[in-house]
């Protein structure tokens, strides 16, 4: 069985993602984190919450917001 990649993005991409995230307002940060986590599917919420230093619950909340629209 193939092992899941823990870090799907390169270090350079992670740095750019962090820089971009830091320049967003709170609502946009929440939405950006949710979109990135959704793109990664399984394990995405944990990976993105650790990468961007945001709460997993914040990402879950934003995903729920998207589902209601």
PyMOL Python script that loads the backbone (N, CA, C, O; Angstrom):
from pymol import cmd

cmd.read_pdbstr("""\
ATOM      1  N   UNK A   1       0.841  -1.188   0.000  1.00  0.00           N
ATOM      2  CA  UNK A   1       0.000   0.000   0.000  1.00  0.00           C
ATOM      3  C   UNK A   1       0.881   1.244   0.000  1.00  0.00           C
ATOM      4  O   UNK A   1       1.838   1.338   0.768  1.00  0.00           O
ATOM      5  N   UNK A   2       0.548   2.195  -0.867  1.00  0.00           N
ATOM      6  CA  UNK A   2       1.332   3.409  -0.980  1.00  0.00           C
ATOM      7  C   UNK A   2       1.073   4.317   0.210  1.00  0.00           C
ATOM      8  O   UNK A   2      -0.070   4.485   0.634  1.00  0.00           O
ATOM      9  N   UNK A   3       2.139   4.902   0.748  1.00  0.00           N
ATOM     10  CA  UNK A   3       2.038   5.793   1.898  1.00  0.00           C
ATOM     11  C   UNK A   3       1.528   7.154   1.462  1.00  0.00           C
ATOM     12  O   UNK A   3       1.941   7.662   0.419  1.00  0.00           O
ATOM     13  N   UNK A   4       0.630   7.758   2.247  1.00  0.00           N
ATOM     14  CA  UNK A   4       0.086   9.071   1.932  1.00  0.00           C
ATOM     15  C   UNK A   4       1.164  10.129   2.101  1.00  0.00           C
ATOM     16  O   UNK A   4       1.941  10.084   3.055  1.00  0.00           O
ATOM     17  N   UNK A   5       1.211  11.074   1.184  1.00  0.00           N
ATOM     18  CA  UNK A   5       2.171  12.167   1.256  1.00  0.00           C
ATOM     19  C   UNK A   5       1.728  13.110   2.361  1.00  0.00           C
ATOM     20  O   UNK A   5       0.599  13.598   2.354  1.00  0.00           O
ATOM     21  N   UNK A   6       2.618  13.364   3.309  1.00  0.00           N
ATOM     22  CA  UNK A   6       2.276  14.242   4.424  1.00  0.00           C
ATOM     23  C   UNK A   6       2.225  15.697   3.982  1.00  0.00           C
ATOM     24  O   UNK A   6       1.377  16.457   4.447  1.00  0.00           O
ATOM     25  N   UNK A   7       3.123  16.089   3.090  1.00  0.00           N
ATOM     26  CA  UNK A   7       3.205  17.475   2.642  1.00  0.00           C
ATOM     27  C   UNK A   7       3.053  17.526   1.128  1.00  0.00           C
ATOM     28  O   UNK A   7       4.039  17.387   0.404  1.00  0.00           O
ATOM     29  N   UNK A   8       1.827  17.724   0.639  1.00  0.00           N
ATOM     30  CA  UNK A   8       1.616  17.685  -0.805  1.00  0.00           C
ATOM     31  C   UNK A   8       2.180  18.879  -1.561  1.00  0.00           C
ATOM     32  O   UNK A   8       2.364  18.794  -2.775  1.00  0.00           O
ATOM     33  N   UNK A   9       2.461  19.988  -0.887  1.00  0.00           N
ATOM     34  CA  UNK A   9       2.989  21.163  -1.566  1.00  0.00           C
ATOM     35  C   UNK A   9       4.484  21.309  -1.280  1.00  0.00           C
ATOM     36  O   UNK A   9       4.975  20.897  -0.229  1.00  0.00           O
ATOM     37  N   UNK A  10       5.188  21.900  -2.230  1.00  0.00           N
ATOM     38  CA  UNK A  10       6.619  22.146  -2.030  1.00  0.00           C
ATOM     39  C   UNK A  10       6.807  23.212  -0.954  1.00  0.00           C
ATOM     40  O   UNK A  10       5.878  23.948  -0.622  1.00  0.00           O
ATOM     41  N   UNK A  11       8.006  23.281  -0.424  1.00  0.00           N
ATOM     42  CA  UNK A  11       8.310  24.283   0.605  1.00  0.00           C
ATOM     43  C   UNK A  11       8.087  25.693   0.067  1.00  0.00           C
ATOM     44  O   UNK A  11       7.598  26.565   0.784  1.00  0.00           O
ATOM     45  N   UNK A  12       8.447  25.915  -1.196  1.00  0.00           N
ATOM     46  CA  UNK A  12       8.263  27.239  -1.804  1.00  0.00           C
ATOM     47  C   UNK A  12       6.777  27.586  -1.888  1.00  0.00           C
ATOM     48  O   UNK A  12       6.385  28.704  -1.552  1.00  0.00           O
ATOM     49  N   UNK A  13       5.957  26.653  -2.328  1.00  0.00           N
ATOM     50  CA  UNK A  13       4.520  26.893  -2.419  1.00  0.00           C
ATOM     51  C   UNK A  13       3.924  27.139  -1.046  1.00  0.00           C
ATOM     52  O   UNK A  13       3.068  28.009  -0.885  1.00  0.00           O
ATOM     53  N   UNK A  14       4.368  26.385  -0.060  1.00  0.00           N
ATOM     54  CA  UNK A  14       3.882  26.594   1.315  1.00  0.00           C
ATOM     55  C   UNK A  14       4.211  28.003   1.792  1.00  0.00           C
ATOM     56  O   UNK A  14       3.372  28.646   2.422  1.00  0.00           O
ATOM     57  N   UNK A  15       5.413  28.495   1.506  1.00  0.00           N
ATOM     58  CA  UNK A  15       5.788  29.863   1.911  1.00  0.00           C
ATOM     59  C   UNK A  15       4.871  30.877   1.246  1.00  0.00           C
ATOM     60  O   UNK A  15       4.419  31.818   1.897  1.00  0.00           O
ATOM     61  N   UNK A  16       4.590  30.700  -0.040  1.00  0.00           N
ATOM     62  CA  UNK A  16       3.712  31.633  -0.753  1.00  0.00           C
ATOM     63  C   UNK A  16       2.298  31.583  -0.203  1.00  0.00           C
ATOM     64  O   UNK A  16       1.643  32.615  -0.063  1.00  0.00           O
ATOM     65  N   UNK A  17       1.830  30.385   0.107  1.00  0.00           N
ATOM     66  CA  UNK A  17       0.492  30.244   0.674  1.00  0.00           C
ATOM     67  C   UNK A  17       0.405  30.980   2.007  1.00  0.00           C
ATOM     68  O   UNK A  17      -0.575  31.675   2.275  1.00  0.00           O
ATOM     69  N   UNK A  18       1.426  30.828   2.834  1.00  0.00           N
ATOM     70  CA  UNK A  18       1.439  31.501   4.139  1.00  0.00           C
ATOM     71  C   UNK A  18       1.463  33.017   3.969  1.00  0.00           C
ATOM     72  O   UNK A  18       0.736  33.727   4.664  1.00  0.00           O
ATOM     73  N   UNK A  19       2.293  33.522   3.052  1.00  0.00           N
ATOM     74  CA  UNK A  19       2.368  34.970   2.821  1.00  0.00           C
ATOM     75  C   UNK A  19       1.026  35.506   2.341  1.00  0.00           C
ATOM     76  O   UNK A  19       0.569  36.551   2.805  1.00  0.00           O
ATOM     77  N   UNK A  20       0.397  34.793   1.413  1.00  0.00           N
ATOM     78  CA  UNK A  20      -0.907  35.205   0.911  1.00  0.00           C
ATOM     79  C   UNK A  20      -1.938  35.211   2.029  1.00  0.00           C
ATOM     80  O   UNK A  20      -2.676  36.181   2.197  1.00  0.00           O
ATOM     81  N   UNK A  21      -1.986  34.132   2.786  1.00  0.00           N
ATOM     82  CA  UNK A  21      -2.944  33.972   3.886  1.00  0.00           C
ATOM     83  C   UNK A  21      -2.818  35.115   4.894  1.00  0.00           C
ATOM     84  O   UNK A  21      -3.825  35.646   5.361  1.00  0.00           O
ATOM     85  N   UNK A  22      -1.599  35.486   5.225  1.00  0.00           N
ATOM     86  CA  UNK A  22      -1.368  36.536   6.220  1.00  0.00           C
ATOM     87  C   UNK A  22      -1.874  37.902   5.770  1.00  0.00           C
ATOM     88  O   UNK A  22      -2.098  38.779   6.604  1.00  0.00           O
ATOM     89  N   UNK A  23      -2.057  38.095   4.471  1.00  0.00           N
ATOM     90  CA  UNK A  23      -2.516  39.379   3.945  1.00  0.00           C
ATOM     91  C   UNK A  23      -4.022  39.447   3.734  1.00  0.00           C
ATOM     92  O   UNK A  23      -4.529  40.445   3.220  1.00  0.00           O
ATOM     93  N   UNK A  24      -4.737  38.408   4.120  1.00  0.00           N
ATOM     94  CA  UNK A  24      -6.187  38.377   3.971  1.00  0.00           C
ATOM     95  C   UNK A  24      -6.883  38.815   5.251  1.00  0.00           C
ATOM     96  O   UNK A  24      -6.311  38.732   6.338  1.00  0.00           O
ATOM     97  N   UNK A  25      -8.120  39.284   5.116  1.00  0.00           N
ATOM     98  CA  UNK A  25      -8.902  39.576   6.317  1.00  0.00           C
ATOM     99  C   UNK A  25      -9.408  38.253   6.896  1.00  0.00           C
ATOM    100  O   UNK A  25      -9.226  37.198   6.289  1.00  0.00           O
ATOM    101  N   UNK A  26     -10.030  38.310   8.043  1.00  0.00           N
ATOM    102  CA  UNK A  26     -10.425  37.084   8.757  1.00  0.00           C
ATOM    103  C   UNK A  26     -11.366  36.193   7.935  1.00  0.00           C
ATOM    104  O   UNK A  26     -11.161  34.981   7.856  1.00  0.00           O
ATOM    105  N   UNK A  27     -12.379  36.782   7.334  1.00  0.00           N
ATOM    106  CA  UNK A  27     -13.335  36.003   6.553  1.00  0.00           C
ATOM    107  C   UNK A  27     -12.635  35.340   5.364  1.00  0.00           C
ATOM    108  O   UNK A  27     -12.846  34.156   5.099  1.00  0.00           O
ATOM    109  N   UNK A  28     -11.811  36.094   4.658  1.00  0.00           N
ATOM    110  CA  UNK A  28     -11.116  35.548   3.498  1.00  0.00           C
ATOM    111  C   UNK A  28     -10.098  34.478   3.893  1.00  0.00           C
ATOM    112  O   UNK A  28      -9.886  33.520   3.150  1.00  0.00           O
ATOM    113  N   UNK A  29      -9.468  34.638   5.056  1.00  0.00           N
ATOM    114  CA  UNK A  29      -8.551  33.599   5.560  1.00  0.00           C
ATOM    115  C   UNK A  29      -9.299  32.287   5.772  1.00  0.00           C
ATOM    116  O   UNK A  29      -8.837  31.219   5.371  1.00  0.00           O
ATOM    117  N   UNK A  30     -10.441  32.388   6.398  1.00  0.00           N
ATOM    118  CA  UNK A  30     -11.252  31.206   6.684  1.00  0.00           C
ATOM    119  C   UNK A  30     -11.655  30.513   5.385  1.00  0.00           C
ATOM    120  O   UNK A  30     -11.568  29.290   5.269  1.00  0.00           O
ATOM    121  N   UNK A  31     -12.088  31.293   4.429  1.00  0.00           N
ATOM    122  CA  UNK A  31     -12.522  30.727   3.152  1.00  0.00           C
ATOM    123  C   UNK A  31     -11.355  30.151   2.356  1.00  0.00           C
ATOM    124  O   UNK A  31     -11.486  29.086   1.753  1.00  0.00           O
ATOM    125  N   UNK A  32     -10.231  30.833   2.348  1.00  0.00           N
ATOM    126  CA  UNK A  32      -9.051  30.327   1.636  1.00  0.00           C
ATOM    127  C   UNK A  32      -8.598  28.989   2.234  1.00  0.00           C
ATOM    128  O   UNK A  32      -8.316  28.041   1.502  1.00  0.00           O
ATOM    129  N   UNK A  33      -8.531  28.923   3.547  1.00  0.00           N
ATOM    130  CA  UNK A  33      -8.121  27.679   4.208  1.00  0.00           C
ATOM    131  C   UNK A  33      -9.079  26.538   3.870  1.00  0.00           C
ATOM    132  O   UNK A  33      -8.646  25.409   3.637  1.00  0.00           O
ATOM    133  N   UNK A  34     -10.362  26.829   3.843  1.00  0.00           N
ATOM    134  CA  UNK A  34     -11.363  25.795   3.532  1.00  0.00           C
ATOM    135  C   UNK A  34     -11.216  25.304   2.093  1.00  0.00           C
ATOM    136  O   UNK A  34     -11.304  24.104   1.835  1.00  0.00           O
ATOM    137  N   UNK A  35     -10.996  26.217   1.168  1.00  0.00           N
ATOM    138  CA  UNK A  35     -10.837  25.824  -0.238  1.00  0.00           C
ATOM    139  C   UNK A  35      -9.594  24.959  -0.409  1.00  0.00           C
ATOM    140  O   UNK A  35      -9.638  23.941  -1.100  1.00  0.00           O
ATOM    141  N   UNK A  36      -8.494  25.352   0.209  1.00  0.00           N
ATOM    142  CA  UNK A  36      -7.265  24.560   0.108  1.00  0.00           C
ATOM    143  C   UNK A  36      -7.458  23.177   0.722  1.00  0.00           C
ATOM    144  O   UNK A  36      -7.013  22.180   0.153  1.00  0.00           O
ATOM    145  N   UNK A  37      -8.108  23.109   1.861  1.00  0.00           N
ATOM    146  CA  UNK A  37      -8.343  21.818   2.521  1.00  0.00           C
ATOM    147  C   UNK A  37      -9.245  20.938   1.662  1.00  0.00           C
ATOM    148  O   UNK A  37      -9.018  19.735   1.542  1.00  0.00           O
ATOM    149  N   UNK A  38     -10.254  21.538   1.076  1.00  0.00           N
ATOM    150  CA  UNK A  38     -11.189  20.791   0.226  1.00  0.00           C
ATOM    151  C   UNK A  38     -10.474  20.206  -0.991  1.00  0.00           C
ATOM    152  O   UNK A  38     -10.767  19.081  -1.397  1.00  0.00           O
ATOM    153  N   UNK A  39      -9.552  20.947  -1.569  1.00  0.00           N
ATOM    154  CA  UNK A  39      -8.808  20.465  -2.738  1.00  0.00           C
ATOM    155  C   UNK A  39      -8.011  19.209  -2.413  1.00  0.00           C
ATOM    156  O   UNK A  39      -7.815  18.356  -3.278  1.00  0.00           O
ATOM    157  N   UNK A  40      -7.556  19.093  -1.178  1.00  0.00           N
ATOM    158  CA  UNK A  40      -6.700  17.971  -0.788  1.00  0.00           C
ATOM    159  C   UNK A  40      -7.478  16.745  -0.336  1.00  0.00           C
ATOM    160  O   UNK A  40      -6.909  15.661  -0.214  1.00  0.00           O
ATOM    161  N   UNK A  41      -8.764  16.905  -0.087  1.00  0.00           N
ATOM    162  CA  UNK A  41      -9.607  15.794   0.337  1.00  0.00           C
ATOM    163  C   UNK A  41      -9.135  15.225   1.670  1.00  0.00           C
ATOM    164  O   UNK A  41      -8.941  15.983   2.621  1.00  0.00           O
ATOM    165  N   UNK A  42      -8.944  13.893   1.767  1.00  0.00           N
ATOM    166  CA  UNK A  42      -8.625  13.237   3.033  1.00  0.00           C
ATOM    167  C   UNK A  42      -7.320  13.783   3.632  1.00  0.00           C
ATOM    168  O   UNK A  42      -6.277  13.769   2.979  1.00  0.00           O
ATOM    169  N   UNK A  43      -7.391  14.257   4.866  1.00  0.00           N
ATOM    170  CA  UNK A  43      -6.220  14.798   5.551  1.00  0.00           C
ATOM    171  C   UNK A  43      -5.971  16.264   5.261  1.00  0.00           C
ATOM    172  O   UNK A  43      -5.069  16.871   5.838  1.00  0.00           O
ATOM    173  N   UNK A  44      -6.760  16.833   4.376  1.00  0.00           N
ATOM    174  CA  UNK A  44      -6.544  18.215   3.978  1.00  0.00           C
ATOM    175  C   UNK A  44      -6.772  19.219   5.089  1.00  0.00           C
ATOM    176  O   UNK A  44      -6.033  20.197   5.206  1.00  0.00           O
ATOM    177  N   UNK A  45      -7.783  18.990   5.902  1.00  0.00           N
ATOM    178  CA  UNK A  45      -8.076  19.928   6.992  1.00  0.00           C
ATOM    179  C   UNK A  45      -6.918  19.976   7.975  1.00  0.00           C
ATOM    180  O   UNK A  45      -6.495  21.057   8.384  1.00  0.00           O
ATOM    181  N   UNK A  46      -6.408  18.832   8.351  1.00  0.00           N
ATOM    182  CA  UNK A  46      -5.284  18.796   9.291  1.00  0.00           C
ATOM    183  C   UNK A  46      -4.050  19.460   8.698  1.00  0.00           C
ATOM    184  O   UNK A  46      -3.401  20.277   9.351  1.00  0.00           O
ATOM    185  N   UNK A  47      -3.729  19.105   7.458  1.00  0.00           N
ATOM    186  CA  UNK A  47      -2.543  19.655   6.802  1.00  0.00           C
ATOM    187  C   UNK A  47      -2.623  21.175   6.699  1.00  0.00           C
ATOM    188  O   UNK A  47      -1.674  21.870   7.062  1.00  0.00           O
ATOM    189  N   UNK A  48      -3.745  21.695   6.209  1.00  0.00           N
ATOM    190  CA  UNK A  48      -3.884  23.136   6.017  1.00  0.00           C
ATOM    191  C   UNK A  48      -3.953  23.869   7.356  1.00  0.00           C
ATOM    192  O   UNK A  48      -3.394  24.958   7.488  1.00  0.00           O
ATOM    193  N   UNK A  49      -4.619  23.297   8.338  1.00  0.00           N
ATOM    194  CA  UNK A  49      -4.685  23.967   9.643  1.00  0.00           C
ATOM    195  C   UNK A  49      -3.289  24.074  10.261  1.00  0.00           C
ATOM    196  O   UNK A  49      -2.965  25.082  10.889  1.00  0.00           O
ATOM    197  N   UNK A  50      -2.472  23.048  10.086  1.00  0.00           N
ATOM    198  CA  UNK A  50      -1.100  23.098  10.596  1.00  0.00           C
ATOM    199  C   UNK A  50      -0.247  24.066   9.786  1.00  0.00           C
ATOM    200  O   UNK A  50       0.531  24.836  10.350  1.00  0.00           O
ATOM    201  N   UNK A  51      -0.392  24.027   8.469  1.00  0.00           N
ATOM    202  CA  UNK A  51       0.392  24.897   7.599  1.00  0.00           C
ATOM    203  C   UNK A  51       0.092  26.370   7.858  1.00  0.00           C
ATOM    204  O   UNK A  51       1.008  27.184   7.975  1.00  0.00           O
ATOM    205  N   UNK A  52      -1.187  26.706   7.946  1.00  0.00           N
ATOM    206  CA  UNK A  52      -1.590  28.104   8.089  1.00  0.00           C
ATOM    207  C   UNK A  52      -1.795  28.526   9.540  1.00  0.00           C
ATOM    208  O   UNK A  52      -2.139  29.673   9.824  1.00  0.00           O
ATOM    209  N   UNK A  53      -1.581  27.587  10.447  1.00  0.00           N
ATOM    210  CA  UNK A  53      -1.722  27.861  11.876  1.00  0.00           C
ATOM    211  C   UNK A  53      -3.126  28.404  12.203  1.00  0.00           C
ATOM    212  O   UNK A  53      -3.275  29.431  12.864  1.00  0.00           O
ATOM    213  N   UNK A  54      -4.131  27.692  11.724  1.00  0.00           N
ATOM    214  CA  UNK A  54      -5.508  28.050  12.053  1.00  0.00           C
ATOM    215  C   UNK A  54      -6.211  26.814  12.615  1.00  0.00           C
ATOM    216  O   UNK A  54      -5.787  25.680  12.391  1.00  0.00           O
ATOM    217  N   UNK A  55      -7.260  27.058  13.327  1.00  0.00           N
ATOM    218  CA  UNK A  55      -7.976  25.956  13.976  1.00  0.00           C
ATOM    219  C   UNK A  55      -8.714  25.104  12.954  1.00  0.00           C
ATOM    220  O   UNK A  55      -9.274  25.612  11.983  1.00  0.00           O
ATOM    221  N   UNK A  56      -8.702  23.807  13.192  1.00  0.00           N
ATOM    222  CA  UNK A  56      -9.453  22.888  12.333  1.00  0.00           C
ATOM    223  C   UNK A  56     -10.937  23.269  12.324  1.00  0.00           C
ATOM    224  O   UNK A  56     -11.608  23.176  11.296  1.00  0.00           O
ATOM    225  N   UNK A  57     -11.428  23.695  13.474  1.00  0.00           N
ATOM    226  CA  UNK A  57     -12.848  24.068  13.569  1.00  0.00           C
ATOM    227  C   UNK A  57     -13.165  25.264  12.673  1.00  0.00           C
ATOM    228  O   UNK A  57     -14.280  25.371  12.163  1.00  0.00           O
ATOM    229  N   UNK A  58     -12.213  26.153  12.479  1.00  0.00           N
ATOM    230  CA  UNK A  58     -12.398  27.296  11.582  1.00  0.00           C
ATOM    231  C   UNK A  58     -12.618  26.813  10.155  1.00  0.00           C
ATOM    232  O   UNK A  58     -13.484  27.320   9.442  1.00  0.00           O
ATOM    233  N   UNK A  59     -11.829  25.830   9.748  1.00  0.00           N
ATOM    234  CA  UNK A  59     -11.960  25.269   8.401  1.00  0.00           C
ATOM    235  C   UNK A  59     -13.297  24.546   8.269  1.00  0.00           C
ATOM    236  O   UNK A  59     -13.988  24.694   7.262  1.00  0.00           O
ATOM    237  N   UNK A  60     -13.660  23.765   9.285  1.00  0.00           N
ATOM    238  CA  UNK A  60     -14.946  23.064   9.267  1.00  0.00           C
ATOM    239  C   UNK A  60     -16.098  24.065   9.139  1.00  0.00           C
ATOM    240  O   UNK A  60     -17.036  23.848   8.372  1.00  0.00           O
ATOM    241  N   UNK A  61     -16.016  25.157   9.894  1.00  0.00           N
ATOM    242  CA  UNK A  61     -17.078  26.179   9.852  1.00  0.00           C
ATOM    243  C   UNK A  61     -17.202  26.773   8.445  1.00  0.00           C
ATOM    244  O   UNK A  61     -18.310  26.962   7.943  1.00  0.00           O
ATOM    245  N   UNK A  62     -16.073  27.064   7.819  1.00  0.00           N
ATOM    246  CA  UNK A  62     -16.105  27.646   6.481  1.00  0.00           C
ATOM    247  C   UNK A  62     -16.655  26.652   5.454  1.00  0.00           C
ATOM    248  O   UNK A  62     -17.400  27.034   4.552  1.00  0.00           O
ATOM    249  N   UNK A  63     -16.290  25.394   5.595  1.00  0.00           N
ATOM    250  CA  UNK A  63     -16.838  24.372   4.694  1.00  0.00           C
ATOM    251  C   UNK A  63     -18.350  24.292   4.828  1.00  0.00           C
ATOM    252  O   UNK A  63     -19.055  24.124   3.834  1.00  0.00           O
ATOM    253  N   UNK A  64     -18.844  24.408   6.041  1.00  0.00           N
ATOM    254  CA  UNK A  64     -20.292  24.399   6.274  1.00  0.00           C
ATOM    255  C   UNK A  64     -20.938  25.639   5.653  1.00  0.00           C
ATOM    256  O   UNK A  64     -22.038  25.555   5.106  1.00  0.00           O
ATOM    257  N   UNK A  65     -20.262  26.789   5.735  1.00  0.00           N
ATOM    258  CA  UNK A  65     -20.783  28.001   5.106  1.00  0.00           C
ATOM    259  C   UNK A  65     -20.963  27.781   3.611  1.00  0.00           C
ATOM    260  O   UNK A  65     -21.983  28.167   3.039  1.00  0.00           O
ATOM    261  N   UNK A  66     -19.977  27.164   2.982  1.00  0.00           N
ATOM    262  CA  UNK A  66     -20.038  26.914   1.543  1.00  0.00           C
ATOM    263  C   UNK A  66     -21.179  25.965   1.180  1.00  0.00           C
ATOM    264  O   UNK A  66     -21.834  26.135   0.151  1.00  0.00           O
ATOM    265  N   UNK A  67     -21.406  24.987   2.014  1.00  0.00           N
ATOM    266  CA  UNK A  67     -22.465  24.008   1.747  1.00  0.00           C
ATOM    267  C   UNK A  67     -23.846  24.660   1.757  1.00  0.00           C
ATOM    268  O   UNK A  67     -24.753  24.200   1.064  1.00  0.00           O
ATOM    269  N   UNK A  68     -24.009  25.727   2.538  1.00  0.00           N
ATOM    270  CA  UNK A  68     -25.302  26.403   2.666  1.00  0.00           C
ATOM    271  C   UNK A  68     -25.591  27.331   1.495  1.00  0.00           C
ATOM    272  O   UNK A  68     -26.732  27.758   1.318  1.00  0.00           O
ATOM    273  N   UNK A  69     -24.597  27.647   0.706  1.00  0.00           N
ATOM    274  CA  UNK A  69     -24.781  28.587  -0.402  1.00  0.00           C
ATOM    275  C   UNK A  69     -25.163  27.888  -1.667  1.00  0.00           C
ATOM    276  O   UNK A  69     -25.356  28.535  -2.696  1.00  0.00           O
TER     277      UNK A  69
END
""", "prot")
cmd.dss("prot")
cmd.show_as("cartoon", "prot")
cmd.util.cbc("prot")
cmd.orient("prot")
